[in-house]
Amino acid sequence: MAIGNTKYHQMLRRASLLSESLAWFDFFTSNNRLMIITMIQRKQLFEQGVDKFGNVIGEYSYATEVISRGEKQQGDHYTLEDSGEFYRSMFVVVYNDLFEINANAKKDDDNLFDLYGTGIIGLTKENMDILVQKIRYSYLTYAKRILLGT
């Protein structure tokens, strides 16, 4: 095999094709964006009723239990899913070196962000750690694909 034409040299040439930006955008497929939204909606809001800091957003009162005819129990946490509009409006925007989670927080005359803070659409530390591991794995997969030419 000629010098400069070994598998090692081919891999070195392909290394110049590696791009952190491409690896970043490669991770944020529609499925992974949906995974992020699901982490917020299901794991944080619906199951725990917490914002990105792990703080409980609020709990239903006895009056709410009576008005809802027991559908919402006193002491249960808010889920912010009443009509489903807020959940359906959530989306992820990806930039060169960061991503943003946003939603339409208008509900009747109220703004959910004003009532509960913008942290209601952020990831908890636990979910952020999970996401970081998934991004790290995606970067490694991307690098292997480029370097090995597969």
N, C-alpha and C positions, 0 to 999 in steps of 0.2 A: 504494500500500500504506500502510495506516495506521501511525502511529508506534507502536512496541511490538509490531507484528505482522510485522516483517521476519524473514527467516531468522536473522539475527544475534540478534535479541531472543529468538526461539524457542530458539536454541541456549543463550543465557544462562539462560533459565528452566530448561532441561533440565540445565544444569550443577549446579543445586541438588540434582539427583537422584543425582549422583555420590557413591559411598560407597567408601572404601578397604576397609572390611570386606567389602562385597559383591564387590568386585573380587578380594579375597583368596580368599574362598570360591568364587568363580566359577572360579578357576584349579584348585582341588583337586577335579577330577572324579575318578571312579573310574579313568579311563585315566591321568591324571597321577599319581595315587597309585601305580598299578601301575608307571609309568615310574620313579618314585623307588625302589621296591623292586627293580626290574630292574637299575637302575644299581648298587645294592649287590650283589645276588646275582651278576649276570653280569660286569659290568665290574670290580668290586673283588674279590669273594671268589673266584669261579670262575676268571676269567682271570688275576688278579694275586695273589690271596691276601693282600690288604692290608686294614688297618683304615682308619678315616677320616683318620689321620695319614700314611698311605702306608707304614706299617711292615708288613713281612711278618709274618703271624700265626705261622707256624711252617713247618717243612719236615719231610717224612717221612724217617725213618731207614732204614738198611739192614734192621733188624729188621722194620719195617713192610712193606718191600718183600717180604721172605720170607714173612711172615704172610699178606699179601694176594695171594700168588702172582704178584707182578709188576703187579698192578692199580694199586698206588700205588708209584711209583718213588722211590728214595732221592733227596733233593734237591728233589723237586717240592713246591710250596707246598700248605698246607692250603686246602681249599675250604669246609669245614664243611657239605658237602652229603651226607654219607654216606647217611643214611636219607631225607633230604629233609624231615624233620619241622621242622627249624629254619627252612628256607627257606619252607615252607608257613605257618609261624606268624607271619611278618613282616607288620606292618600300619602304617599311617600314621594318626595322629589329628591333626585340625586344630583349633586354637584360634583366638581372635580375632586374635592377632598372632604366632603361631608354630605350628610343626607338630612333631610328635614321631614318631619311628620306634621301634617296639618289636617284641618277639618273645618267644616262650617259649624261654628259653635252657636249660631243664632237659634233660639228656641222660643217661639212666640215673641214676647217683649224682652226676654232675657238673653244674656250671652253666657254660655256655660264657662267660658274662660274667665269672665269677670267674676262669676260666682265661685268657681272652684280652682282657678289658676290654669295656666297653660300646661302645667305638669300632668294634667289628665290625659294628655296624648304623648307623654314621654315614656321611655322604657325604664323600668326599675333596674337597680344594679344587677339583680339576678338575671333578668332578661337581657340586659346589655352584655353581661358576661357570656351568656349563651350565644348571642349574636356575634360577639368578637371571636369566639371559637369557630363558628360557622364561616366567618369571613377569612380567618386564618387558614382553615382547611381549603377554602375556595382558592386562596392565593397559592397555596402549595400545589393544588391540582392544576391551576393555570400555568405555574412555572414548569411543572413536569411536562405538561402538554407541549409547551414551547420548546423546552430544552431537548426533549426526546423526539420532537417532531411527530407526535402522534395526534 
